[in-house]
């Protein structure tokens, strides 16, 4: 069975954003880690994970309509 989520990527992850990111199909029971693997992001590179605007663990299971935000480490000075 499939559900649909929305994917938001930031900074250096932007080049991994799928064309259908606003209505991205995934299998029921998929975790954020599996999603990252699917779209080509090394889970070790994701510094922050948000689901529906709240900080989440990469092991969280995705649900229909979730909005996923993934942030790489951000440098600065």
PDB file of N, H, CA, C and O in Angstrom:
ATOM      1  N   UNK A   1       0.843  -1.179   0.000  1.00  0.00           N
ATOM      2  CA  UNK A   1       0.000   0.000   0.000  1.00  0.00           C
ATOM      3  C   UNK A   1       0.890   1.245   0.000  1.00  0.00           C
ATOM      4  O   UNK A   1       1.981   1.229   0.570  1.00  0.00           O
ATOM      5  N   UNK A   2       0.439   2.288  -0.619  1.00  0.00           N
ATOM      6  H   UNK A   2      -0.447   2.301  -1.081  1.00  0.00           H
ATOM      7  CA  UNK A   2       1.193   3.531  -0.739  1.00  0.00           C
ATOM      8  C   UNK A   2       0.508   4.665   0.014  1.00  0.00           C
ATOM      9  O   UNK A   2      -0.718   4.734   0.104  1.00  0.00           O
ATOM     10  N   UNK A   3       1.341   5.549   0.549  1.00  0.00           N
ATOM     11  H   UNK A   3       2.336   5.493   0.476  1.00  0.00           H
ATOM     12  CA  UNK A   3       0.870   6.803   1.122  1.00  0.00           C
ATOM     13  C   UNK A   3       1.640   7.911   0.414  1.00  0.00           C
ATOM     14  O   UNK A   3       2.586   7.642  -0.327  1.00  0.00           O
ATOM     15  N   UNK A   4       1.234   9.150   0.642  1.00  0.00           N
ATOM     16  H   UNK A   4       0.466   9.369   1.243  1.00  0.00           H
ATOM     17  CA  UNK A   4       1.922  10.277   0.024  1.00  0.00           C
ATOM     18  C   UNK A   4       2.373  11.253   1.107  1.00  0.00           C
ATOM     19  O   UNK A   4       1.641  11.553   2.050  1.00  0.00           O
ATOM     20  N   UNK A   5       3.604  11.739   0.940  1.00  0.00           N
ATOM     21  H   UNK A   5       4.199  11.496   0.174  1.00  0.00           H
ATOM     22  CA  UNK A   5       4.187  12.693   1.876  1.00  0.00           C
ATOM     23  C   UNK A   5       4.719  13.891   1.093  1.00  0.00           C
ATOM     24  O   UNK A   5       4.776  13.871  -0.137  1.00  0.00           O
ATOM     25  N   UNK A   6       5.103  14.925   1.820  1.00  0.00           N
ATOM     26  H   UNK A   6       5.056  14.942   2.818  1.00  0.00           H
ATOM     27  CA  UNK A   6       5.739  16.092   1.209  1.00  0.00           C
ATOM     28  C   UNK A   6       7.168  16.161   1.733  1.00  0.00           C
ATOM     29  O   UNK A   6       7.403  16.049   2.936  1.00  0.00           O
ATOM     30  N   UNK A   7       8.116  16.348   0.825  1.00  0.00           N
ATOM     31  H   UNK A   7       7.925  16.439  -0.153  1.00  0.00           H
ATOM     32  CA  UNK A   7       9.530  16.391   1.195  1.00  0.00           C
ATOM     33  C   UNK A   7      10.063  17.803   1.002  1.00  0.00           C
ATOM     34  O   UNK A   7       9.869  18.405  -0.054  1.00  0.00           O
ATOM     35  N   UNK A   8      10.733  18.331   2.020  1.00  0.00           N
ATOM     36  H   UNK A   8      10.890  17.842   2.878  1.00  0.00           H
ATOM     37  CA  UNK A   8      11.417  19.623   1.954  1.00  0.00           C
ATOM     38  C   UNK A   8      12.879  19.381   2.295  1.00  0.00           C
ATOM     39  O   UNK A   8      13.198  18.857   3.362  1.00  0.00           O
ATOM     40  N   UNK A   9      13.762  19.763   1.384  1.00  0.00           N
ATOM     41  H   UNK A   9      13.503  20.188   0.517  1.00  0.00           H
ATOM     42  CA  UNK A   9      15.201  19.616   1.612  1.00  0.00           C
ATOM     43  C   UNK A   9      15.841  20.994   1.638  1.00  0.00           C
ATOM     44  O   UNK A   9      15.355  21.926   0.997  1.00  0.00           O
ATOM     45  N   UNK A  10      16.933  21.116   2.382  1.00  0.00           N
ATOM     46  H   UNK A  10      17.328  20.359   2.902  1.00  0.00           H
ATOM     47  CA  UNK A  10      17.556  22.412   2.571  1.00  0.00           C
ATOM     48  C   UNK A  10      19.056  22.355   2.306  1.00  0.00           C
ATOM     49  O   UNK A  10      19.689  21.305   2.413  1.00  0.00           O
ATOM     50  N   UNK A  11      19.605  23.518   1.956  1.00  0.00           N
ATOM     51  H   UNK A  11      19.091  24.371   1.869  1.00  0.00           H
ATOM     52  CA  UNK A  11      21.046  23.720   1.751  1.00  0.00           C
ATOM     53  C   UNK A  11      21.602  22.717   0.734  1.00  0.00           C
ATOM     54  O   UNK A  11      21.105  22.636  -0.390  1.00  0.00           O
ATOM     55  N   UNK A  12      22.613  21.965   1.116  1.00  0.00           N
ATOM     56  H   UNK A  12      23.016  22.030   2.028  1.00  0.00           H
ATOM     57  CA  UNK A  12      23.291  21.069   0.176  1.00  0.00           C
ATOM     58  C   UNK A  12      22.445  19.867  -0.230  1.00  0.00           C
ATOM     59  O   UNK A  12      22.830  19.133  -1.140  1.00  0.00           O
ATOM     60  N   UNK A  13      21.318  19.649   0.411  1.00  0.00           N
ATOM     61  H   UNK A  13      21.006  20.245   1.150  1.00  0.00           H
ATOM     62  CA  UNK A  13      20.431  18.538   0.044  1.00  0.00           C
ATOM     63  C   UNK A  13      19.511  18.886  -1.124  1.00  0.00           C
ATOM     64  O   UNK A  13      18.882  17.994  -1.693  1.00  0.00           O
ATOM     65  N   UNK A  14      19.421  20.160  -1.492  1.00  0.00           N
ATOM     66  H   UNK A  14      19.932  20.884  -1.030  1.00  0.00           H
ATOM     67  CA  UNK A  14      18.457  20.587  -2.505  1.00  0.00           C
ATOM     68  C   UNK A  14      18.563  19.833  -3.820  1.00  0.00           C
ATOM     69  O   UNK A  14      17.552  19.619  -4.490  1.00  0.00           O
ATOM     70  N   UNK A  15      19.762  19.430  -4.200  1.00  0.00           N
ATOM     71  H   UNK A  15      20.583  19.604  -3.656  1.00  0.00           H
ATOM     72  CA  UNK A  15      19.927  18.729  -5.472  1.00  0.00           C
ATOM     73  C   UNK A  15      19.345  17.321  -5.448  1.00  0.00           C
ATOM     74  O   UNK A  15      19.260  16.674  -6.492  1.00  0.00           O
ATOM     75  N   UNK A  16      18.947  16.840  -4.289  1.00  0.00           N
ATOM     76  H   UNK A  16      19.016  17.366  -3.441  1.00  0.00           H
ATOM     77  CA  UNK A  16      18.340  15.505  -4.158  1.00  0.00           C
ATOM     78  C   UNK A  16      16.807  15.554  -4.168  1.00  0.00           C
ATOM     79  O   UNK A  16      16.153  14.513  -4.097  1.00  0.00           O
ATOM     80  N   UNK A  17      16.240  16.752  -4.255  1.00  0.00           N
ATOM     81  H   UNK A  17      16.772  17.598  -4.313  1.00  0.00           H
ATOM     82  CA  UNK A  17      14.784  16.906  -4.169  1.00  0.00           C
ATOM     83  C   UNK A  17      14.102  16.252  -5.369  1.00  0.00           C
ATOM     84  O   UNK A  17      14.375  16.632  -6.507  1.00  0.00           O
ATOM     85  N   UNK A  18      13.222  15.278  -5.138  1.00  0.00           N
ATOM     86  H   UNK A  18      13.001  14.969  -4.214  1.00  0.00           H
ATOM     87  CA  UNK A  18      12.517  14.632  -6.249  1.00  0.00           C
ATOM     88  C   UNK A  18      11.538  15.596  -6.916  1.00  0.00           C
ATOM     89  O   UNK A  18      11.038  16.523  -6.279  1.00  0.00           O
ATOM     90  N   UNK A  19      11.273  15.373  -8.184  1.00  0.00           N
ATOM     91  H   UNK A  19      11.680  14.619  -8.702  1.00  0.00           H
ATOM     92  CA  UNK A  19      10.350  16.230  -8.943  1.00  0.00           C
ATOM     93  C   UNK A  19       8.950  16.237  -8.326  1.00  0.00           C
ATOM     94  O   UNK A  19       8.254  17.251  -8.377  1.00  0.00           O
ATOM     95  N   UNK A  20       8.540  15.116  -7.749  1.00  0.00           N
ATOM     96  H   UNK A  20       9.106  14.292  -7.707  1.00  0.00           H
ATOM     97  CA  UNK A  20       7.203  14.999  -7.160  1.00  0.00           C
ATOM     98  C   UNK A  20       7.230  15.148  -5.633  1.00  0.00           C
ATOM     99  O   UNK A  20       6.445  14.514  -4.928  1.00  0.00           O
ATOM    100  N   UNK A  21       8.136  15.987  -5.132  1.00  0.00           N
ATOM    101  H   UNK A  21       8.774  16.502  -5.704  1.00  0.00           H
ATOM    102  CA  UNK A  21       8.349  16.124  -3.685  1.00  0.00           C
ATOM    103  C   UNK A  21       7.106  16.603  -2.925  1.00  0.00           C
ATOM    104  O   UNK A  21       6.968  16.316  -1.736  1.00  0.00           O
ATOM    105  N   UNK A  22       6.204  17.326  -3.591  1.00  0.00           N
ATOM    106  H   UNK A  22       6.317  17.558  -4.557  1.00  0.00           H
ATOM    107  CA  UNK A  22       5.002  17.813  -2.911  1.00  0.00           C
ATOM    108  C   UNK A  22       3.949  16.725  -2.704  1.00  0.00           C
ATOM    109  O   UNK A  22       3.029  16.892  -1.904  1.00  0.00           O
ATOM    110  N   UNK A  23       4.083  15.639  -3.408  1.00  0.00           N
ATOM    111  H   UNK A  23       4.831  15.504  -4.058  1.00  0.00           H
ATOM    112  CA  UNK A  23       3.119  14.524  -3.306  1.00  0.00           C
ATOM    113  C   UNK A  23       3.874  13.234  -3.602  1.00  0.00           C
ATOM    114  O   UNK A  23       3.565  12.521  -4.556  1.00  0.00           O
ATOM    115  N   UNK A  24       4.877  12.946  -2.760  1.00  0.00           N
ATOM    116  H   UNK A  24       5.129  13.526  -1.985  1.00  0.00           H
ATOM    117  CA  UNK A  24       5.807  11.846  -3.001  1.00  0.00           C
ATOM    118  C   UNK A  24       5.238  10.530  -2.470  1.00  0.00           C
ATOM    119  O   UNK A  24       4.884  10.440  -1.295  1.00  0.00           O
ATOM    120  N   UNK A  25       5.148   9.509  -3.327  1.00  0.00           N
ATOM    121  H   UNK A  25       5.436   9.582  -4.282  1.00  0.00           H
ATOM    122  CA  UNK A  25       4.605   8.223  -2.883  1.00  0.00           C
ATOM    123  C   UNK A  25       5.670   7.377  -2.174  1.00  0.00           C
ATOM    124  O   UNK A  25       6.797   7.252  -2.652  1.00  0.00           O
ATOM    125  N   UNK A  26       5.297   6.803  -1.035  1.00  0.00           N
ATOM    126  H   UNK A  26       4.382   6.905  -0.647  1.00  0.00           H
ATOM    127  CA  UNK A  26       6.161   5.878  -0.311  1.00  0.00           C
ATOM    128  C   UNK A  26       5.313   4.707   0.167  1.00  0.00           C
ATOM    129  O   UNK A  26       4.085   4.783   0.205  1.00  0.00           O
ATOM    130  N   UNK A  27       5.985   3.634   0.527  1.00  0.00           N
ATOM    131  H   UNK A  27       6.983   3.572   0.496  1.00  0.00           H
ATOM    132  CA  UNK A  27       5.282   2.462   1.045  1.00  0.00           C
ATOM    133  C   UNK A  27       4.826   2.714   2.481  1.00  0.00           C
ATOM    134  O   UNK A  27       5.515   3.396   3.240  1.00  0.00           O
ATOM    135  N   UNK A  28       3.698   2.181   2.846  1.00  0.00           N
ATOM    136  H   UNK A  28       3.138   1.628   2.229  1.00  0.00           H
ATOM    137  CA  UNK A  28       3.219   2.236   4.219  1.00  0.00           C
ATOM    138  C   UNK A  28       4.273   1.615   5.129  1.00  0.00           C
ATOM    139  O   UNK A  28       4.817   0.554   4.824  1.00  0.00           O
ATOM    140  N   UNK A  29       4.557   2.274   6.240  1.00  0.00           N
ATOM    141  H   UNK A  29       4.115   3.137   6.488  1.00  0.00           H
ATOM    142  CA  UNK A  29       5.529   1.763   7.189  1.00  0.00           C
ATOM    143  C   UNK A  29       6.952   2.247   6.957  1.00  0.00           C
ATOM    144  O   UNK A  29       7.857   1.885   7.709  1.00  0.00           O
ATOM    145  N   UNK A  30       7.162   3.059   5.927  1.00  0.00           N
ATOM    146  H   UNK A  30       6.426   3.353   5.316  1.00  0.00           H
ATOM    147  CA  UNK A  30       8.511   3.552   5.642  1.00  0.00           C
ATOM    148  C   UNK A  30       8.970   4.499   6.744  1.00  0.00           C
ATOM    149  O   UNK A  30       8.184   5.285   7.274  1.00  0.00           O
ATOM    150  N   UNK A  31      10.256   4.411   7.080  1.00  0.00           N
ATOM    151  H   UNK A  31      10.894   3.773   6.649  1.00  0.00           H
ATOM    152  CA  UNK A  31      10.842   5.320   8.066  1.00  0.00           C
ATOM    153  C   UNK A  31      11.577   6.444   7.348  1.00  0.00           C
ATOM    154  O   UNK A  31      11.801   6.381   6.139  1.00  0.00           O
ATOM    155  N   UNK A  32      11.947   7.465   8.100  1.00  0.00           N
ATOM    156  H   UNK A  32      11.765   7.516   9.082  1.00  0.00           H
ATOM    157  CA  UNK A  32      12.702   8.578   7.532  1.00  0.00           C
ATOM    158  C   UNK A  32      14.046   8.077   6.995  1.00  0.00           C
ATOM    159  O   UNK A  32      14.487   8.513   5.932  1.00  0.00           O
ATOM    160  N   UNK A  33      14.695   7.168   7.719  1.00  0.00           N
ATOM    161  H   UNK A  33      14.336   6.814   8.582  1.00  0.00           H
ATOM    162  CA  UNK A  33      15.977   6.622   7.265  1.00  0.00           C
ATOM    163  C   UNK A  33      15.825   5.950   5.901  1.00  0.00           C
ATOM    164  O   UNK A  33      16.654   6.152   5.014  1.00  0.00           O
ATOM    165  N   UNK A  34      14.780   5.161   5.733  1.00  0.00           N
ATOM    166  H   UNK A  34      14.107   4.998   6.454  1.00  0.00           H
ATOM    167  CA  UNK A  34      14.550   4.489   4.454  1.00  0.00           C
ATOM    168  C   UNK A  34      14.238   5.500   3.356  1.00  0.00           C
ATOM    169  O   UNK A  34      14.646   5.318   2.209  1.00  0.00           O
ATOM    170  N   UNK A  35      13.517   6.563   3.701  1.00  0.00           N
ATOM    171  H   UNK A  35      13.186   6.711   4.633  1.00  0.00           H
ATOM    172  CA  UNK A  35      13.243   7.630   2.738  1.00  0.00           C
ATOM    173  C   UNK A  35      14.544   8.278   2.282  1.00  0.00           C
ATOM    174  O   UNK A  35      14.738   8.507   1.088  1.00  0.00           O
ATOM    175  N   UNK A  36      15.437   8.576   3.224  1.00  0.00           N
ATOM    176  H   UNK A  36      15.279   8.390   4.194  1.00  0.00           H
ATOM    177  CA  UNK A  36      16.721   9.186   2.867  1.00  0.00           C
ATOM    178  C   UNK A  36      17.494   8.281   1.913  1.00  0.00           C
ATOM    179  O   UNK A  36      18.050   8.756   0.923  1.00  0.00           O
ATOM    180  N   UNK A  37      17.532   6.990   2.203  1.00  0.00           N
ATOM    181  H   UNK A  37      17.081   6.604   3.007  1.00  0.00           H
ATOM    182  CA  UNK A  37      18.193   6.044   1.300  1.00  0.00           C
ATOM    183  C   UNK A  37      17.558   6.085  -0.093  1.00  0.00           C
ATOM    184  O   UNK A  37      18.260   6.068  -1.103  1.00  0.00           O
ATOM    185  N   UNK A  38      16.241   6.140  -0.135  1.00  0.00           N
ATOM    186  H   UNK A  38      15.670   6.154   0.685  1.00  0.00           H
ATOM    187  CA  UNK A  38      15.504   6.128  -1.391  1.00  0.00           C
ATOM    188  C   UNK A  38      15.831   7.342  -2.261  1.00  0.00           C
ATOM    189  O   UNK A  38      15.947   7.212  -3.480  1.00  0.00           O
ATOM    190  N   UNK A  39      15.981   8.519  -1.649  1.00  0.00           N
ATOM    191  H   UNK A  39      15.887   8.625  -0.659  1.00  0.00           H
ATOM    192  CA  UNK A  39      16.226   9.727  -2.442  1.00  0.00           C
ATOM    193  C   UNK A  39      17.707  10.067  -2.563  1.00  0.00           C
ATOM    194  O   UNK A  39      18.065  11.079  -3.165  1.00  0.00           O
ATOM    195  N   UNK A  40      18.564   9.231  -1.995  1.00  0.00           N
ATOM    196  H   UNK A  40      18.273   8.409  -1.505  1.00  0.00           H
ATOM    197  CA  UNK A  40      19.999   9.404  -2.199  1.00  0.00           C
ATOM    198  C   UNK A  40      20.715  10.265  -1.184  1.00  0.00           C
ATOM    199  O   UNK A  40      21.752  10.852  -1.494  1.00  0.00           O
ATOM    200  N   UNK A  41      20.183  10.351   0.026  1.00  0.00           N
ATOM    201  H   UNK A  41      19.341   9.873   0.278  1.00  0.00           H
ATOM    202  CA  UNK A  41      20.847  11.085   1.100  1.00  0.00           C
ATOM    203  C   UNK A  41      21.387  10.088   2.114  1.00  0.00           C
ATOM    204  O   UNK A  41      20.652   9.237   2.616  1.00  0.00           O
ATOM    205  N   UNK A  42      22.672  10.199   2.410  1.00  0.00           N
ATOM    206  H   UNK A  42      23.269  10.890   2.003  1.00  0.00           H
ATOM    207  CA  UNK A  42      23.284   9.350   3.430  1.00  0.00           C
ATOM    208  C   UNK A  42      22.694   9.761   4.782  1.00  0.00           C
ATOM    209  O   UNK A  42      22.836  10.915   5.186  1.00  0.00           O
ATOM    210  N   UNK A  43      22.038   8.840   5.483  1.00  0.00           N
ATOM    211  H   UNK A  43      21.923   7.903   5.155  1.00  0.00           H
ATOM    212  CA  UNK A  43      21.418   9.187   6.769  1.00  0.00           C
ATOM    213  C   UNK A  43      22.397   9.819   7.766  1.00  0.00           C
ATOM    214  O   UNK A  43      21.987  10.595   8.629  1.00  0.00           O
ATOM    215  N   UNK A  44      23.675   9.495   7.650  1.00  0.00           N
ATOM    216  H   UNK A  44      24.008   8.865   6.948  1.00  0.00           H
ATOM    217  CA  UNK A  44      24.663  10.098   8.543  1.00  0.00           C
ATOM    218  C   UNK A  44      24.859  11.582   8.269  1.00  0.00           C
ATOM    219  O   UNK A  44      25.372  12.306   9.123  1.00  0.00           O
ATOM    220  N   UNK A  45      24.453  12.045   7.077  1.00  0.00           N
ATOM    221  H   UNK A  45      24.037  11.457   6.384  1.00  0.00           H
ATOM    222  CA  UNK A  45      24.623  13.444   6.699  1.00  0.00           C
ATOM    223  C   UNK A  45      23.475  14.335   7.179  1.00  0.00           C
ATOM    224  O   UNK A  45      23.614  15.558   7.189  1.00  0.00           O
ATOM    225  N   UNK A  46      22.365  13.757   7.570  1.00  0.00           N
ATOM    226  H   UNK A  46      22.251  12.763   7.563  1.00  0.00           H
ATOM    227  CA  UNK A  46      21.210  14.554   8.006  1.00  0.00           C
ATOM    228  C   UNK A  46      21.395  14.974   9.462  1.00  0.00           C
ATOM    229  O   UNK A  46      21.398  14.137  10.364  1.00  0.00           O
ATOM    230  N   UNK A  47      21.547  16.256   9.676  1.00  0.00           N
ATOM    231  H   UNK A  47      21.545  16.936   8.943  1.00  0.00           H
ATOM    232  CA  UNK A  47      21.755  16.779  11.034  1.00  0.00           C
ATOM    233  C   UNK A  47      20.425  16.947  11.766  1.00  0.00           C
ATOM    234  O   UNK A  47      20.322  16.649  12.956  1.00  0.00           O
ATOM    235  N   UNK A  48      19.416  17.422  11.052  1.00  0.00           N
ATOM    236  H   UNK A  48      19.499  17.663  10.085  1.00  0.00           H
ATOM    237  CA  UNK A  48      18.101  17.639  11.655  1.00  0.00           C
ATOM    238  C   UNK A  48      17.010  17.018  10.791  1.00  0.00           C
ATOM    239  O   UNK A  48      17.045  17.099   9.564  1.00  0.00           O
ATOM    240  N   UNK A  49      16.047  16.402  11.455  1.00  0.00           N
ATOM    241  H   UNK A  49      16.018  16.336  12.452  1.00  0.00           H
ATOM    242  CA  UNK A  49      14.878  15.818  10.801  1.00  0.00           C
ATOM    243  C   UNK A  49      13.641  16.426  11.453  1.00  0.00           C
ATOM    244  O   UNK A  49      13.505  16.439  12.676  1.00  0.00           O
ATOM    245  N   UNK A  50      12.743  16.931  10.607  1.00  0.00           N
ATOM    246  H   UNK A  50      12.854  16.921   9.613  1.00  0.00           H
ATOM    247  CA  UNK A  50      11.476  17.457  11.107  1.00  0.00           C
ATOM    248  C   UNK A  50      10.331  16.733  10.411  1.00  0.00           C
ATOM    249  O   UNK A  50      10.386  16.475   9.209  1.00  0.00           O
ATOM    250  N   UNK A  51       9.297  16.410  11.177  1.00  0.00           N
ATOM    251  H   UNK A  51       9.253  16.619  12.154  1.00  0.00           H
ATOM    252  CA  UNK A  51       8.055  15.877  10.630  1.00  0.00           C
ATOM    253  C   UNK A  51       6.947  16.796  11.094  1.00  0.00           C
ATOM    254  O   UNK A  51       6.719  16.968  12.291  1.00  0.00           O
ATOM    255  N   UNK A  52       6.257  17.388  10.122  1.00  0.00           N
ATOM    256  H   UNK A  52       6.442  17.248   9.149  1.00  0.00           H
ATOM    257  CA  UNK A  52       5.158  18.318  10.410  1.00  0.00           C
ATOM    258  C   UNK A  52       5.599  19.448  11.341  1.00  0.00           C
ATOM    259  O   UNK A  52       4.857  19.850  12.237  1.00  0.00           O
ATOM    260  N   UNK A  53       6.814  19.955  11.119  1.00  0.00           N
ATOM    261  H   UNK A  53       7.417  19.628  10.391  1.00  0.00           H
ATOM    262  CA  UNK A  53       7.312  21.091  11.878  1.00  0.00           C
ATOM    263  C   UNK A  53       7.885  20.777  13.243  1.00  0.00           C
ATOM    264  O   UNK A  53       8.272  21.689  13.974  1.00  0.00           O
ATOM    265  N   UNK A  54       7.947  19.515  13.599  1.00  0.00           N
ATOM    266  H   UNK A  54       7.633  18.774  13.005  1.00  0.00           H
ATOM    267  CA  UNK A  54       8.487  19.115  14.901  1.00  0.00           C
ATOM    268  C   UNK A  54       9.706  18.231  14.715  1.00  0.00           C
ATOM    269  O   UNK A  54       9.738  17.372  13.834  1.00  0.00           O
ATOM    270  N   UNK A  55      10.711  18.452  15.556  1.00  0.00           N
ATOM    271  H   UNK A  55      10.685  19.150  16.272  1.00  0.00           H
ATOM    272  CA  UNK A  55      11.920  17.644  15.476  1.00  0.00           C
ATOM    273  C   UNK A  55      11.556  16.175  15.684  1.00  0.00           C
ATOM    274  O   UNK A  55      10.749  15.833  16.548  1.00  0.00           O
ATOM    275  N   UNK A  56      12.173  15.317  14.869  1.00  0.00           N
ATOM    276  H   UNK A  56      12.828  15.595  14.167  1.00  0.00           H
ATOM    277  CA  UNK A  56      11.851  13.889  14.924  1.00  0.00           C
ATOM    278  C   UNK A  56      13.124  13.064  14.798  1.00  0.00           C
ATOM    279  O   UNK A  56      14.170  13.565  14.385  1.00  0.00           O
ATOM    280  N   UNK A  57      13.017  11.819  15.153  1.00  0.00           N
ATOM    281  H   UNK A  57      12.167  11.412  15.489  1.00  0.00           H
ATOM    282  CA  UNK A  57      14.118  10.876  15.019  1.00  0.00           C
ATOM    283  C   UNK A  57      14.090  10.273  13.615  1.00  0.00           C
ATOM    284  O   UNK A  57      13.018  10.109  13.033  1.00  0.00           O
ATOM    285  N   UNK A  58      15.256   9.944  13.070  1.00  0.00           N
ATOM    286  H   UNK A  58      16.128  10.077  13.543  1.00  0.00           H
ATOM    287  CA  UNK A  58      15.295   9.318  11.747  1.00  0.00           C
ATOM    288  C   UNK A  58      14.585   7.964  11.686  1.00  0.00           C
ATOM    289  O   UNK A  58      14.249   7.489  10.601  1.00  0.00           O
ATOM    290  N   UNK A  59      14.359   7.352  12.828  1.00  0.00           N
ATOM    291  H   UNK A  59      14.632   7.738  13.709  1.00  0.00           H
ATOM    292  CA  UNK A  59      13.673   6.055  12.862  1.00  0.00           C
ATOM    293  C   UNK A  59      12.151   6.192  12.862  1.00  0.00           C
ATOM    294  O   UNK A  59      11.440   5.187  12.867  1.00  0.00           O
ATOM    295  N   UNK A  60      11.646   7.426  12.857  1.00  0.00           N
ATOM    296  H   UNK A  60      12.223   8.242  12.853  1.00  0.00           H
ATOM    297  CA  UNK A  60      10.196   7.662  12.889  1.00  0.00           C
ATOM    298  C   UNK A  60       9.537   7.090  11.631  1.00  0.00           C
ATOM    299  O   UNK A  60      10.095   7.157  10.536  1.00  0.00           O
ATOM    300  N   UNK A  61       8.354   6.535  11.810  1.00  0.00           N
ATOM    301  H   UNK A  61       7.901   6.481  12.700  1.00  0.00           H
ATOM    302  CA  UNK A  61       7.576   5.982  10.703  1.00  0.00           C
ATOM    303  C   UNK A  61       6.724   7.082  10.082  1.00  0.00           C
ATOM    304  O   UNK A  61       6.092   7.868  10.788  1.00  0.00           O
ATOM    305  N   UNK A  62       6.715   7.127   8.759  1.00  0.00           N
ATOM    306  H   UNK A  62       7.229   6.489   8.186  1.00  0.00           H
ATOM    307  CA  UNK A  62       5.967   8.151   8.033  1.00  0.00           C
ATOM    308  C   UNK A  62       4.491   7.782   7.940  1.00  0.00           C
ATOM    309  O   UNK A  62       4.120   6.610   7.867  1.00  0.00           O
ATOM    310  N   UNK A  63       3.663   8.824   7.946  1.00  0.00           N
ATOM    311  H   UNK A  63       3.963   9.776   8.006  1.00  0.00           H
ATOM    312  CA  UNK A  63       2.211   8.653   7.830  1.00  0.00           C
ATOM    313  C   UNK A  63       1.679   9.503   6.671  1.00  0.00           C
ATOM    314  O   UNK A  63       2.326  10.457   6.239  1.00  0.00           O
ATOM    315  N   UNK A  64       0.521   9.150   6.190  1.00  0.00           N
ATOM    316  H   UNK A  64      -0.005   8.376   6.541  1.00  0.00           H
ATOM    317  CA  UNK A  64      -0.122   9.876   5.093  1.00  0.00           C
ATOM    318  C   UNK A  64      -0.148  11.376   5.383  1.00  0.00           C
ATOM    319  O   UNK A  64      -0.585  11.807   6.450  1.00  0.00           O
ATOM    320  N   UNK A  65       0.328  12.163   4.417  1.00  0.00           N
ATOM    321  H   UNK A  65       0.683  11.813   3.550  1.00  0.00           H
ATOM    322  CA  UNK A  65       0.267  13.614   4.514  1.00  0.00           C
ATOM    323  C   UNK A  65       1.384  14.258   5.306  1.00  0.00           C
ATOM    324  O   UNK A  65       1.419  15.484   5.414  1.00  0.00           O
ATOM    325  N   UNK A  66       2.311  13.472   5.872  1.00  0.00           N
ATOM    326  H   UNK A  66       2.283  12.476   5.784  1.00  0.00           H
ATOM    327  CA  UNK A  66       3.410  14.060   6.637  1.00  0.00           C
ATOM    328  C   UNK A  66       4.240  14.993   5.766  1.00  0.00           C
ATOM    329  O   UNK A  66       4.397  14.770   4.566  1.00  0.00           O
ATOM    330  N   UNK A  67       4.771  16.048   6.395  1.00  0.00           N
ATOM    331  H   UNK A  67       4.643  16.229   7.370  1.00  0.00           H
ATOM    332  CA  UNK A  67       5.705  16.971   5.764  1.00  0.00           C
ATOM    333  C   UNK A  67       7.073  16.726   6.396  1.00  0.00           C
ATOM    334  O   UNK A  67       7.257  16.943   7.594  1.00  0.00           O
ATOM    335  N   UNK A  68       8.019  16.280   5.597  1.00  0.00           N
ATOM    336  H   UNK A  68       7.869  16.104   4.624  1.00  0.00           H
ATOM    337  CA  UNK A  68       9.346  15.912   6.089  1.00  0.00           C
ATOM    338  C   UNK A  68      10.340  16.993   5.701  1.00  0.00           C
ATOM    339  O   UNK A  68      10.422  17.376   4.534  1.00  0.00           O
ATOM    340  N   UNK A  69      11.098  17.488   6.680  1.00  0.00           N
ATOM    341  H   UNK A  69      11.031  17.176   7.628  1.00  0.00           H
ATOM    342  CA  UNK A  69      12.164  18.449   6.424  1.00  0.00           C
ATOM    343  C   UNK A  69      13.494  17.845   6.826  1.00  0.00           C
ATOM    344  O   UNK A  69      13.643  17.340   7.938  1.00  0.00           O
ATOM    345  N   UNK A  70      14.464  17.896   5.919  1.00  0.00           N
ATOM    346  H   UNK A  70      14.344  18.307   5.016  1.00  0.00           H
ATOM    347  CA  UNK A  70      15.788  17.346   6.188  1.00  0.00           C
ATOM    348  C   UNK A  70      16.851  18.432   6.015  1.00  0.00           C
ATOM    349  O   UNK A  70      16.897  19.116   4.993  1.00  0.00           O
ATOM    350  N   UNK A  71      17.699  18.577   7.028  1.00  0.00           N
ATOM    351  H   UNK A  71      17.662  18.021   7.859  1.00  0.00           H
ATOM    352  CA  UNK A  71      18.742  19.602   7.035  1.00  0.00           C
ATOM    353  C   UNK A  71      20.114  18.950   7.194  1.00  0.00           C
ATOM    354  O   UNK A  71      20.300  18.092   8.058  1.00  0.00           O
ATOM    355  N   UNK A  72      21.080  19.359   6.354  1.00  0.00           N
ATOM    356  H   UNK A  72      20.928  20.055   5.653  1.00  0.00           H
ATOM    357  CA  UNK A  72      22.455  18.902   6.555  1.00  0.00           C
ATOM    358  C   UNK A  72      23.103  19.750   7.643  1.00  0.00           C
ATOM    359  O   UNK A  72      22.520  20.740   8.084  1.00  0.00           O
ATOM    360  N   UNK A  73      24.312  19.369   8.083  1.00  0.00           N
ATOM    361  H   UNK A  73      24.785  18.564   7.724  1.00  0.00           H
ATOM    362  CA  UNK A  73      25.027  20.248   9.008  1.00  0.00           C
ATOM    363  C   UNK A  73      25.256  21.595   8.317  1.00  0.00           C
ATOM    364  O   UNK A  73      25.559  21.642   7.125  1.00  0.00           O
ATOM    365  N   UNK A  74      25.113  22.660   9.050  1.00  0.00           N
ATOM    366  H   UNK A  74      24.866  22.622  10.019  1.00  0.00           H
ATOM    367  CA  UNK A  74      25.293  23.990   8.479  1.00  0.00           C
ATOM    368  C   UNK A  74      26.526  24.619   9.105  1.00  0.00           C
ATOM    369  O   UNK A  74      26.641  24.709  10.327  1.00  0.00           O
ATOM    370  N   UNK A  75      27.430  25.047   8.267  1.00  0.00           N
ATOM    371  H   UNK A  75      27.337  24.974   7.274  1.00  0.00           H
ATOM    372  CA  UNK A  75      28.641  25.717   8.760  1.00  0.00           C
ATOM    373  C   UNK A  75      28.442  27.217   8.751  1.00  0.00           C
ATOM    374  O   UNK A  75      27.495  27.736   8.162  1.00  0.00           O
ATOM    375  N   UNK A  76      29.317  27.872   9.390  1.00  0.00           N
ATOM    376  H   UNK A  76      30.087  27.450   9.869  1.00  0.00           H
ATOM    377  CA  UNK A  76      29.238  29.324   9.404  1.00  0.00           C
ATOM    378  C   UNK A  76      30.268  29.883  10.354  1.00  0.00           C
ATOM    379  O   UNK A  76      31.013  29.144  10.997  1.00  0.00           O
ATOM    380  N   UNK A  77      30.298  31.174  10.432  1.00  0.00           N
ATOM    381  H   UNK A  77      29.693  31.774   9.909  1.00  0.00           H
ATOM    382  CA  UNK A  77      31.296  31.759  11.311  1.00  0.00           C
ATOM    383  C   UNK A  77      30.943  33.123  11.753  1.00  0.00           C
ATOM    384  O   UNK A  77      31.697  33.743  12.502  1.00  0.00           O
TER     385      UNK A  77
END
